[in-house]
Amino acid sequence: MGLLMALIWASTTTTTIKPVSAAFSCSDAVTALSPCGPFLITTGGVSAPTAECCRGAQSLEGMATTVQDRRALCECLKQTGPSFGVDPEKARQLPPLCKLSLNIPISPDVDCASIG
């Protein structure tokens, strides 16, 4: 519960995070991924995402339907992922494990302008 509250608090109090689009915000995206915290966070100690995590991750596909949305979501994840301690390797594992067609890296090094 502490991780969830930290994710929600950080996503709503950080002023440098840009809105993902008019349809939803970065805090919506972070909230959708909050069930993935135990899997994605380095110290979470969980070896596979839960069904709830995958449902949350899959909901991002419905939110990010345009190139602009996907690039904005990329920027959101780029900014928030490292601050929450997201393990980049676990983040790379999430799309195939949750059967996502949307594959936006959670990494400080990603070029979000290249997301199509």
Buried (B, 14 or more C-beta within 10 A) or exposed (E): EEBEEBBBEBBEEBEEBEBBBEEBBBBBBBBBBBBBBBBBBEEBEBEEBBEEBBEBBBBBEEBBEEEEBBBBBBBBBBBBBBBBEBBBEBBBBBBEBBEBEBEBBBBEEBEBEEBE
